[in-house]
Structures are given as C-alpha cells and as structure tokens.
Amino acid sequence: MTYTEAAVAGVAGALLVDLFLLRTRLVGSGTFWLTYPIVLVGQLIVNGLLTGRRIVRYDPHAIIGWRFGYAPVEDLAFGFALVLTTLSLWAWLGRRGAGAPRPGP
C-alpha cells in the first residue's frame, strides 16, 4: 500500500467514523471548517520544518508528488483524518456525559 492509498483510507475511515459510526457529523458543521485552518497552520509549520530540512523524506514512488508548501498532500490528509477522528470521539463522549462530575451525596 502506498502512502497515498493509506492517506485516502485514513480520510475515508475518519469520515465513516464521523458520519456513520459516532454520528457527530462534524464535517457538516461550519464551526469545524472555520476552526480547522488553525490546526492546518500548525501542521504546515511543523511539516515545513521536518520536510524542508529533509529530516523526513518521502519515497517519490509512494506519494503523488503534490505539495502544499513543503507538505505532501498525503500528510495533510492524514492530519485531517487524525483531527476529525479525535474531535468526533471528543464530541461523542461529551454528548454521552463522559467525564462529567457526578453529583455528591
């Protein structure tokens, strides 16, 4: 499996979790899309440092070669999948009251 195929599978999995498994539907929320660029900026900075200084290198045969700054588009896809899955789980747990303080005696 190439890095590109893994990135596509990661995004597809994150969308399935958000839309169908947990049903949090964050990708349909304007708030998600207004705040996601904040995470994206941080990801681009870190990715730029790591790939721009060649600390992390990619096999050109494993990626499609499209880059946003120094970041291969696959890295951005994986970051999106990670953030969406984490926030979906957080929202789902919050809706269930997980971690809420229990009333005392």
Stockholm file with secondary structure:
# STOCKHOLM 1.0

chainA/1-105         MTYTEAAVAGVAGALLVDLFLLRTRLVGSGTFWLTYPIVLVGQLIVNGLLTGRRIVRYDPHAIIGWRFGYAPVEDLAFGFALVLTTLSLWAWLGRRGAGAPRPGP
#=GR chainA/1-105 SS CCHHHHHHHHHHHHHHIIIIISCCCGGGCHHHHHHHHHHHHHHHHHHHHHHHTTSSCCCTTTSCCCEETTEEHHHHHHHHHHHHHHHHHHHHHHHHTTTCCCCCC
#=GC SS_cons         CCHHHHHHHHHHHHHHIIIIISCCCGGGCHHHHHHHHHHHHHHHHHHHHHHHTTSSCCCTTTSCCCEETTEEHHHHHHHHHHHHHHHHHHHHHHHHTTTCCCCCC
//
